[in-house]
């Protein structure tokens, strides 16, 4: 039985046109942006009701999760509550975890809703839709390597990042309470943006800990970054990769490339060439895959890494009423050899496009094809440095984009989050957030190691 929040479709005809049910599953960068944009656009039209479904009660921008893991970000300040966001922007929010799909009946199934103690709040439910948008994101890919699931930590969600931070604090305490030669051994597998930025942020966190009476802690860190490919940040230009590696090594990070993990043990990584990398904390940030339940969504076509295959209109290949965007979607542009990358940049471009396309669909127009515009890539190495390339061919027409570094790259990187806030809050509310953040940064920096 559907909860009272949802109005069942009438069985017979009626004089008035019933609003369409647009259900968005996933409140990440793409899903929340889409719900906000559609809610603002359609709230007074009567054409549709917008419902956002997510297992969490709040949103934290995924590119910030490495800061949550290191303890340098206050999630209580940076989180966006789904309930107030829905109330201000004309959509509805419903907590839930999708577990199944009935395409013929146009309903999705939600798992029982549990509290933190595992007690049931709501039983398994069904939610009707006329248009369904899947925006459930992705996770790191364990590739079936023995020991990864048992002995490493992931930081694909706020809960996982906070769990890692709790483990980090515990190991810090053990380290400083141990003998003078005790070390804090940490290994990160995967040198994409997440792995590289986490490596730098952990160094930043322990640097900041010096101000809390732990002057020798930074010297005890033994941090290893492991990458299978020949270089780190393989999706970025080589100059960005080389500059980032130089900064990490200068700060004491051991960077291993062409290094394949064959197994993970409780206290170490085991490489294919037989080397063992001691590590009391291990983070897996290699590869991406969409949630496994997408493979069982009533026959929808999926790629090898569980992503839903979509056409240029972002409609799934086998069902015109189901769309997908962001990391959980695999869309290969016409003439391209590979699908679009699973990045926040892609999701942020797809969301406003799909909002416009769906609004037009409700008014009788055909869905619009999506065109991706590569605006470059940026990486921030804590407070040490930042690098990036602007645009596929850059501002000066250079292949790979215009290389930037230093304060301008830091400013450009920070602007990505500012633009995310602007999309969600509008100018005046976002301005208040920016001013509050500036005041916090002007005060003494801190780190959660207490």
Steps between C-alpha positions, in 0.01 A plus 500: 500500500638841404560746786262791541761733358423363153165544325397187304409539136124498435368188329253682280505819298432839645442854391825631647848402385689309766855623560772261393707331768870565439706290741876561537699231682825632647579834663859546383627789289289411196184378673468791745583755230232350274235489775574862594491621142181311411330599824563869441390474138184294542372577850223734378424329169299206635663280236703280734586406856873457561615248760861443604586169670827446685614271782660793685332805648754750371740565213876557511669575167695186410823678398523617864495149649879476514490800736235326712722192516803705608296694755563843348137567401208567734213305343252661738570831328540380142210250480176584321190362672261342251185607687571878504641486148181330378278744687672806352514370143167336426582128514442222751753284680447145619765294684555158349733251338390370160503122469291419192302617200172401335514657154158370391329644807728807509592459863824480691547296818669646805663289768374524860613824666705431813632723777862494620424215738356289219138544610244526220347844448311417181444166324587428138312745278410563136513844339322573168662701222425630153860605443786340694851648520781286640779706658646256753867577435788255515749335731863393471553167323661217700554298176449179700846528660524279812479688828386837364150486646620355829805716571469834318279802547309688234409870506220505244241635744488731798449206736808322362712817517396563861571138590851534356553821697396324821750221424768759423448674835526165678827415326640846574432445869664156491800645320566788740441273801749245369879503496691792353577307183136400433379591151159565348493283187229585245462372142268636231431294188400700194669825395208669331373830640360339817816311592733790421292759685455272801877447517558875515211562740629244751832682503315828549301355791811381680676831433210676668520258793833661589302789642323263736810391686602213271821637345649163400190342350564623145846339504352163593275478194595237244261555210515294180297571185472200266400527134479226236548740206834650393413836658264654753196704390487315170187688386678837530779643282851367566623834632230499771593142587873571523454818706263328742736206548788736575298677771388174662854362509629828641251461786619148573247288309643186339347484150509158333392477133481188283419327827213249496340380823445124497359462853426695815582370846402633840826689542634546146448522126654222292621603154516276196882513503503364855560823693302560821396853596437515878186698580275509804251711301428425136274698265372361170445776245565310177262483206126561503188289478132579543295327773453128435119513526488684165581169328163366612272791408236308306715440192651845442825496301811544713871537422768275646545726803124499582430840341165540324555544126324813377446672167604864435162607639604331832211254456584137568526291184202276581257735677417856390352590839821420694799732491844486662764764563831541676730218603235227466441578130708386204454733204730487198468821295449458123837442336680438831684180586440508876215593734509831684714495818338453840569849634307771681552723195300262281221467758474877543463547124249218463271622780393839356480345153265229624293754695444695180434183299245360747319833529469505121383138497213589735398769251500256208851546359754229422786427744817697425837334427776584747832649390794494742750786507834418656594794722826352624597341830645614831668332796572662838779360717381618839654834590823418316412570137240454226526422129266472207420554135223729376302363210585218264708741290537771762460873481795527260405204283767272645436124477396362838394838632677799654718387791442693824648469847538678833252753632307524173452122490393503866251778421369309197464182706311683777271653238375152405338463842377859494326428169345187651361710786374760255305234310337374818433824689481785251718809517398665828491189716825378345656840574418454868671160496806648329524782756463260792769276353734795454457591868574143607815489287614832643495345847747242625489177290431177681483127456279239658747285690352551844 
